[in-house]
Amino acid sequence: MSDAVVTETTIVIRGRKVVGGVAEGEALVTRDRISGWGGIDPRTGTVIETRHELRGQSFAGKVLVFPGAKGSSGWSAMFHMTRLMNVAPAAFLFNEMTTKMALGAVVTHAPSMTDFERDPLACIATGDWVRVDADRGVIEITKKNNSGDRP
């Protein structure tokens, strides 16, 4: 009889704090930019944009990893509403800093980071467990194991 061996792979990435704080959760990753106004349902924390790869998926309580915001200044208002409805992401990790992204992160109150030493889109997969310590500028990624469960 053989014993199964479970190993954890942890990756550490450093970046710049946008909004301070510490949060952790399951990653939800997309290479598509996210539109706030008309792209999300702020009552449920779900992506509703018709052609978005995450359409129908919820980001509530997850670490949202994406290139950045797209669309109008309504982006920050929609994500502010997710916070008021208790369906906001646990944290934001994004590559491109824009005024709408910065304001959205601030009004959501979610720990947020950008300007990474390594591209998080290349290191993090949906389902990985991610701990964001924006105060220290450190992201710890625990890769999910082969069964899809958190190790």
C-alpha positions in Angstrom: 0.0 0.0 0.0 1.4 3.4 -0.9 0.9 6.7 0.9 -0.2 9.7 -1.2 2.2 12.6 -0.8 0.6 16.1 -1.0 3.0 18.9 -1.5 2.3 22.6 -1.5 3.9 25.0 -3.9 4.1 28.5 -2.7 5.1 31.5 -4.8 5.9 34.9 -3.5 5.5 38.1 -5.5 6.2 41.6 -4.4 4.4 44.7 -5.6 3.2 48.2 -4.7 0.4 48.9 -2.3 -2.6 50.9 -3.6 -4.9 50.2 -0.7 -3.5 48.8 2.5 -4.7 45.8 4.5 -4.4 42.0 4.5 -6.8 39.6 2.9 -6.8 36.1 1.6 -9.0 33.9 -0.5 -9.5 31.9 -3.6 -8.2 33.5 -6.8 -10.4 34.5 -9.7 -8.2 35.3 -12.6 -9.0 36.8 -16.0 -6.9 38.3 -18.8 -9.9 40.4 -19.8 -10.4 43.9 -18.4 -13.5 44.3 -16.3 -16.2 46.9 -17.0 -18.0 48.2 -13.9 -21.0 50.0 -15.4 -22.9 47.3 -17.3 -20.1 44.7 -16.7 -20.9 43.5 -13.2 -24.0 43.1 -11.1 -23.2 45.0 -7.9 -26.0 43.3 -6.0 -24.5 39.8 -6.4 -20.8 40.4 -7.2 -21.2 38.6 -10.5 -19.7 39.4 -13.9 -22.5 40.0 -16.4 -20.7 41.4 -19.4 -21.9 39.4 -22.4 -18.6 38.5 -24.0 -16.4 38.4 -20.8 -14.7 35.1 -20.1 -15.9 35.3 -16.4 -19.6 35.9 -17.4 -21.8 34.4 -14.7 -19.0 33.9 -12.2 -18.9 35.6 -8.8 -15.9 37.5 -7.5 -17.5 38.0 -4.0 -14.9 37.3 -1.3 -12.3 36.2 -3.9 -8.9 37.7 -4.8 -9.6 39.3 -8.2 -6.6 39.1 -10.5 -7.0 41.0 -13.8 -5.3 43.5 -16.0 -7.4 46.5 -14.9 -10.6 48.4 -15.3 -12.3 49.4 -18.6 -15.1 51.7 -19.4 -16.4 54.8 -17.7 -16.0 56.5 -14.4 -19.0 54.4 -13.3 -16.5 51.6 -12.6 -15.7 52.9 -9.1 -19.4 53.4 -8.3 -20.3 49.9 -9.2 -17.5 48.4 -7.1 -18.4 50.7 -4.2 -21.9 49.2 -4.4 -20.4 45.7 -4.2 -18.9 46.7 -0.8 -22.2 48.1 0.4 -24.0 44.8 -0.6 -21.2 42.6 1.0 -20.2 41.0 -2.3 -17.0 42.9 -3.0 -13.7 41.1 -3.8 -11.5 40.3 -0.9 -8.6 41.9 -2.7 -7.6 43.4 -6.1 -4.4 42.5 -8.0 -4.1 44.4 -11.2 -1.5 45.4 -13.7 -2.5 48.8 -15.0 -3.1 51.7 -12.7 -5.7 54.1 -13.9 -7.7 56.7 -12.0 -10.9 54.6 -12.2 -9.0 51.6 -10.9 -7.4 53.6 -8.0 -10.7 55.1 -7.0 -12.5 51.8 -7.3 -9.9 50.1 -5.0 -10.2 52.9 -2.5 -14.0 53.0 -2.3 -14.2 49.2 -2.1 -11.7 49.2 0.9 -10.2 46.0 -0.4 -6.4 45.5 -0.1 -5.1 46.3 -3.5 -1.7 46.0 -5.3 -0.1 46.8 -8.6 3.4 47.3 -10.2 4.5 43.7 -9.5 8.0 42.2 -9.9 6.4 39.3 -11.8 3.1 39.3 -13.7 0.5 37.8 -11.4 -1.5 36.7 -14.5 1.4 34.4 -15.3 1.8 33.1 -11.7 -1.8 32.8 -10.4 -4.6 30.5 -11.6 -8.2 30.5 -10.7 -8.6 28.4 -7.6 -5.2 29.1 -6.1 -5.2 30.3 -2.5 -3.8 33.9 -2.4 -2.8 35.9 0.7 -2.4 39.6 -0.1 -0.5 41.7 2.4 -0.6 45.1 0.8 0.9 46.8 3.8 4.1 44.8 3.3 3.8 44.6 -0.5 3.8 40.8 -0.5 1.5 38.3 -2.2 1.8 34.6 -1.2 0.2 32.1 -3.7 -0.4 28.5 -2.7 -1.0 26.6 -5.9 -4.1 24.3 -5.9 -3.3 20.6 -6.0 -4.2 18.3 -8.9 -7.7 17.5 -7.6 -8.6 21.2 -7.7 -8.8 21.4 -3.9 -6.7 23.8 -1.8 -3.7 21.8 -0.4 
